[in-house]
């Protein structure tokens, strides 16, 4: 099974911590209370590029990079892609 299919199949397991919510909102300048749902939508979009490197998945989508732990499905952080 390739990395993107594995993450997409288990999208319902995606979650983050309270600190993760604050970090992601700050890093991406998001104005939403449901960060996990926002991330799920981005990961599930057609233009998302999902790669696996070691213990993390990296999702490049719409000039954002989301980092998700492979084993726990925890959204670790997210950043705007540097140009």
MODELLER restraints for C-alpha pairs under 7 A, 6 or more apart:
rsr = mdl.restraints
at = mdl.atoms
rsr.add(forms.Gaussian(group=physical.xy_distance, feature=features.Distance(at['CA:3:A'], at['CA:50:A']), mean=6.91, stdev=0.5))
rsr.add(forms.Gaussian(group=physical.xy_distance, feature=features.Distance(at['CA:3:A'], at['CA:51:A']), mean=6.28, stdev=0.5))
rsr.add(forms.Gaussian(group=physical.xy_distance, feature=features.Distance(at['CA:3:A'], at['CA:52:A']), mean=5.97, stdev=0.5))
rsr.add(forms.Gaussian(group=physical.xy_distance, feature=features.Distance(at['CA:4:A'], at['CA:50:A']), mean=5.17, stdev=0.5))
rsr.add(forms.Gaussian(group=physical.xy_distance, feature=features.Distance(at['CA:4:A'], at['CA:51:A']), mean=6.75, stdev=0.5))
rsr.add(forms.Gaussian(group=physical.xy_distance, feature=features.Distance(at['CA:8:A'], at['CA:44:A']), mean=6.76, stdev=0.5))
rsr.add(forms.Gaussian(group=physical.xy_distance, feature=features.Distance(at['CA:11:A'], at['CA:40:A']), mean=6.71, stdev=0.5))
rsr.add(forms.Gaussian(group=physical.xy_distance, feature=features.Distance(at['CA:13:A'], at['CA:73:A']), mean=6.05, stdev=0.5))
rsr.add(forms.Gaussian(group=physical.xy_distance, feature=features.Distance(at['CA:14:A'], at['CA:73:A']), mean=4.92, stdev=0.5))
rsr.add(forms.Gaussian(group=physical.xy_distance, feature=features.Distance(at['CA:14:A'], at['CA:74:A']), mean=5.90, stdev=0.5))
rsr.add(forms.Gaussian(group=physical.xy_distance, feature=features.Distance(at['CA:14:A'], at['CA:75:A']), mean=6.93, stdev=0.5))
rsr.add(forms.Gaussian(group=physical.xy_distance, feature=features.Distance(at['CA:15:A'], at['CA:36:A']), mean=5.99, stdev=0.5))
rsr.add(forms.Gaussian(group=physical.xy_distance, feature=features.Distance(at['CA:15:A'], at['CA:73:A']), mean=6.45, stdev=0.5))
rsr.add(forms.Gaussian(group=physical.xy_distance, feature=features.Distance(at['CA:15:A'], at['CA:74:A']), mean=5.05, stdev=0.5))
rsr.add(forms.Gaussian(group=physical.xy_distance, feature=features.Distance(at['CA:15:A'], at['CA:75:A']), mean=6.06, stdev=0.5))
rsr.add(forms.Gaussian(group=physical.xy_distance, feature=features.Distance(at['CA:16:A'], at['CA:36:A']), mean=6.98, stdev=0.5))
rsr.add(forms.Gaussian(group=physical.xy_distance, feature=features.Distance(at['CA:16:A'], at['CA:74:A']), mean=5.01, stdev=0.5))
rsr.add(forms.Gaussian(group=physical.xy_distance, feature=features.Distance(at['CA:16:A'], at['CA:75:A']), mean=5.06, stdev=0.5))
rsr.add(forms.Gaussian(group=physical.xy_distance, feature=features.Distance(at['CA:16:A'], at['CA:76:A']), mean=6.86, stdev=0.5))
rsr.add(forms.Gaussian(group=physical.xy_distance, feature=features.Distance(at['CA:20:A'], at['CA:76:A']), mean=6.32, stdev=0.5))
rsr.add(forms.Gaussian(group=physical.xy_distance, feature=features.Distance(at['CA:20:A'], at['CA:77:A']), mean=6.48, stdev=0.5))
rsr.add(forms.Gaussian(group=physical.xy_distance, feature=features.Distance(at['CA:21:A'], at['CA:35:A']), mean=6.17, stdev=0.5))
rsr.add(forms.Gaussian(group=physical.xy_distance, feature=features.Distance(at['CA:23:A'], at['CA:77:A']), mean=6.80, stdev=0.5))
rsr.add(forms.Gaussian(group=physical.xy_distance, feature=features.Distance(at['CA:24:A'], at['CA:77:A']), mean=5.80, stdev=0.5))
rsr.add(forms.Gaussian(group=physical.xy_distance, feature=features.Distance(at['CA:24:A'], at['CA:78:A']), mean=5.45, stdev=0.5))
rsr.add(forms.Gaussian(group=physical.xy_distance, feature=features.Distance(at['CA:27:A'], at['CA:78:A']), mean=6.61, stdev=0.5))
rsr.add(forms.Gaussian(group=physical.xy_distance, feature=features.Distance(at['CA:27:A'], at['CA:79:A']), mean=5.62, stdev=0.5))
rsr.add(forms.Gaussian(group=physical.xy_distance, feature=features.Distance(at['CA:28:A'], at['CA:79:A']), mean=6.09, stdev=0.5))
rsr.add(forms.Gaussian(group=physical.xy_distance, feature=features.Distance(at['CA:28:A'], at['CA:80:A']), mean=6.15, stdev=0.5))
rsr.add(forms.Gaussian(group=physical.xy_distance, feature=features.Distance(at['CA:42:A'], at['CA:48:A']), mean=6.94, stdev=0.5))
rsr.add(forms.Gaussian(group=physical.xy_distance, feature=features.Distance(at['CA:42:A'], at['CA:61:A']), mean=6.64, stdev=0.5))
rsr.add(forms.Gaussian(group=physical.xy_distance, feature=features.Distance(at['CA:43:A'], at['CA:59:A']), mean=6.64, stdev=0.5))
rsr.add(forms.Gaussian(group=physical.xy_distance, feature=features.Distance(at['CA:47:A'], at['CA:61:A']), mean=6.29, stdev=0.5))
rsr.add(forms.Gaussian(group=physical.xy_distance, feature=features.Distance(at['CA:48:A'], at['CA:59:A']), mean=6.34, stdev=0.5))
rsr.add(forms.Gaussian(group=physical.xy_distance, feature=features.Distance(at['CA:48:A'], at['CA:60:A']), mean=5.75, stdev=0.5))
rsr.add(forms.Gaussian(group=physical.xy_distance, feature=features.Distance(at['CA:48:A'], at['CA:61:A']), mean=4.58, stdev=0.5))
rsr.add(forms.Gaussian(group=physical.xy_distance, feature=features.Distance(at['CA:49:A'], at['CA:59:A']), mean=5.57, stdev=0.5))
rsr.add(forms.Gaussian(group=physical.xy_distance, feature=features.Distance(at['CA:49:A'], at['CA:60:A']), mean=5.13, stdev=0.5))
rsr.add(forms.Gaussian(group=physical.xy_distance, feature=features.Distance(at['CA:49:A'], at['CA:61:A']), mean=6.42, stdev=0.5))
rsr.add(forms.Gaussian(group=physical.xy_distance, feature=features.Distance(at['CA:50:A'], at['CA:57:A']), mean=6.66, stdev=0.5))
rsr.add(forms.Gaussian(group=physical.xy_distance, feature=features.Distance(at['CA:50:A'], at['CA:58:A']), mean=5.72, stdev=0.5))
rsr.add(forms.Gaussian(group=physical.xy_distance, feature=features.Distance(at['CA:50:A'], at['CA:59:A']), mean=4.51, stdev=0.5))
rsr.add(forms.Gaussian(group=physical.xy_distance, feature=features.Distance(at['CA:50:A'], at['CA:60:A']), mean=6.51, stdev=0.5))
rsr.add(forms.Gaussian(group=physical.xy_distance, feature=features.Distance(at['CA:51:A'], at['CA:57:A']), mean=5.59, stdev=0.5))
rsr.add(forms.Gaussian(group=physical.xy_distance, feature=features.Distance(at['CA:51:A'], at['CA:58:A']), mean=5.31, stdev=0.5))
rsr.add(forms.Gaussian(group=physical.xy_distance, feature=features.Distance(at['CA:51:A'], at['CA:59:A']), mean=6.54, stdev=0.5))
rsr.add(forms.Gaussian(group=physical.xy_distance, feature=features.Distance(at['CA:52:A'], at['CA:58:A']), mean=6.18, stdev=0.5))
rsr.add(forms.Gaussian(group=physical.xy_distance, feature=features.Distance(at['CA:55:A'], at['CA:69:A']), mean=6.00, stdev=0.5))
rsr.add(forms.Gaussian(group=physical.xy_distance, feature=features.Distance(at['CA:55:A'], at['CA:70:A']), mean=5.36, stdev=0.5))
rsr.add(forms.Gaussian(group=physical.xy_distance, feature=features.Distance(at['CA:56:A'], at['CA:67:A']), mean=6.45, stdev=0.5))
rsr.add(forms.Gaussian(group=physical.xy_distance, feature=features.Distance(at['CA:56:A'], at['CA:68:A']), mean=5.47, stdev=0.5))
rsr.add(forms.Gaussian(group=physical.xy_distance, feature=features.Distance(at['CA:56:A'], at['CA:69:A']), mean=4.53, stdev=0.5))
rsr.add(forms.Gaussian(group=physical.xy_distance, feature=features.Distance(at['CA:56:A'], at['CA:70:A']), mean=5.07, stdev=0.5))
rsr.add(forms.Gaussian(group=physical.xy_distance, feature=features.Distance(at['CA:57:A'], at['CA:67:A']), mean=5.79, stdev=0.5))
rsr.add(forms.Gaussian(group=physical.xy_distance, feature=features.Distance(at['CA:57:A'], at['CA:68:A']), mean=5.09, stdev=0.5))
rsr.add(forms.Gaussian(group=physical.xy_distance, feature=features.Distance(at['CA:57:A'], at['CA:69:A']), mean=6.29, stdev=0.5))
rsr.add(forms.Gaussian(group=physical.xy_distance, feature=features.Distance(at['CA:57:A'], at['CA:70:A']), mean=6.13, stdev=0.5))
rsr.add(forms.Gaussian(group=physical.xy_distance, feature=features.Distance(at['CA:58:A'], at['CA:65:A']), mean=6.46, stdev=0.5))
rsr.add(forms.Gaussian(group=physical.xy_distance, feature=features.Distance(at['CA:58:A'], at['CA:66:A']), mean=5.66, stdev=0.5))
rsr.add(forms.Gaussian(group=physical.xy_distance, feature=features.Distance(at['CA:58:A'], at['CA:67:A']), mean=4.84, stdev=0.5))
rsr.add(forms.Gaussian(group=physical.xy_distance, feature=features.Distance(at['CA:58:A'], at['CA:68:A']), mean=6.53, stdev=0.5))
rsr.add(forms.Gaussian(group=physical.xy_distance, feature=features.Distance(at['CA:59:A'], at['CA:65:A']), mean=5.44, stdev=0.5))
rsr.add(forms.Gaussian(group=physical.xy_distance, feature=features.Distance(at['CA:59:A'], at['CA:66:A']), mean=5.01, stdev=0.5))
rsr.add(forms.Gaussian(group=physical.xy_distance, feature=features.Distance(at['CA:59:A'], at['CA:67:A']), mean=6.57, stdev=0.5))
rsr.add(forms.Gaussian(group=physical.xy_distance, feature=features.Distance(at['CA:60:A'], at['CA:66:A']), mean=6.67, stdev=0.5))
rsr.add(forms.Gaussian(group=physical.xy_distance, feature=features.Distance(at['CA:63:A'], at['CA:80:A']), mean=5.94, stdev=0.5))
rsr.add(forms.Gaussian(group=physical.xy_distance, feature=features.Distance(at['CA:63:A'], at['CA:81:A']), mean=4.97, stdev=0.5))
rsr.add(forms.Gaussian(group=physical.xy_distance, feature=features.Distance(at['CA:64:A'], at['CA:78:A']), mean=6.95, stdev=0.5))
rsr.add(forms.Gaussian(group=physical.xy_distance, feature=features.Distance(at['CA:64:A'], at['CA:79:A']), mean=5.70, stdev=0.5))
rsr.add(forms.Gaussian(group=physical.xy_distance, feature=features.Distance(at['CA:64:A'], at['CA:80:A']), mean=4.45, stdev=0.5))
rsr.add(forms.Gaussian(group=physical.xy_distance, feature=features.Distance(at['CA:64:A'], at['CA:81:A']), mean=5.06, stdev=0.5))
rsr.add(forms.Gaussian(group=physical.xy_distance, feature=features.Distance(at['CA:65:A'], at['CA:78:A']), mean=5.52, stdev=0.5))
rsr.add(forms.Gaussian(group=physical.xy_distance, feature=features.Distance(at['CA:65:A'], at['CA:79:A']), mean=5.31, stdev=0.5))
rsr.add(forms.Gaussian(group=physical.xy_distance, feature=features.Distance(at['CA:65:A'], at['CA:80:A']), mean=6.22, stdev=0.5))
rsr.add(forms.Gaussian(group=physical.xy_distance, feature=features.Distance(at['CA:65:A'], at['CA:81:A']), mean=6.06, stdev=0.5))
rsr.add(forms.Gaussian(group=physical.xy_distance, feature=features.Distance(at['CA:66:A'], at['CA:77:A']), mean=6.11, stdev=0.5))
rsr.add(forms.Gaussian(group=physical.xy_distance, feature=features.Distance(at['CA:66:A'], at['CA:78:A']), mean=4.29, stdev=0.5))
rsr.add(forms.Gaussian(group=physical.xy_distance, feature=features.Distance(at['CA:66:A'], at['CA:79:A']), mean=6.61, stdev=0.5))
rsr.add(forms.Gaussian(group=physical.xy_distance, feature=features.Distance(at['CA:67:A'], at['CA:75:A']), mean=5.92, stdev=0.5))
rsr.add(forms.Gaussian(group=physical.xy_distance, feature=features.Distance(at['CA:67:A'], at['CA:76:A']), mean=5.51, stdev=0.5))
rsr.add(forms.Gaussian(group=physical.xy_distance, feature=features.Distance(at['CA:67:A'], at['CA:77:A']), mean=5.38, stdev=0.5))
rsr.add(forms.Gaussian(group=physical.xy_distance, feature=features.Distance(at['CA:67:A'], at['CA:78:A']), mean=5.98, stdev=0.5))
rsr.add(forms.Gaussian(group=physical.xy_distance, feature=features.Distance(at['CA:68:A'], at['CA:74:A']), mean=5.51, stdev=0.5))
rsr.add(forms.Gaussian(group=physical.xy_distance, feature=features.Distance(at['CA:68:A'], at['CA:75:A']), mean=4.37, stdev=0.5))
rsr.add(forms.Gaussian(group=physical.xy_distance, feature=features.Distance(at['CA:68:A'], at['CA:76:A']), mean=5.52, stdev=0.5))
rsr.add(forms.Gaussian(group=physical.xy_distance, feature=features.Distance(at['CA:69:A'], at['CA:75:A']), mean=6.50, stdev=0.5))
rsr.add(forms.Gaussian(group=physical.xy_distance, feature=features.Distance(at['CA:69:A'], at['CA:76:A']), mean=6.70, stdev=0.5))
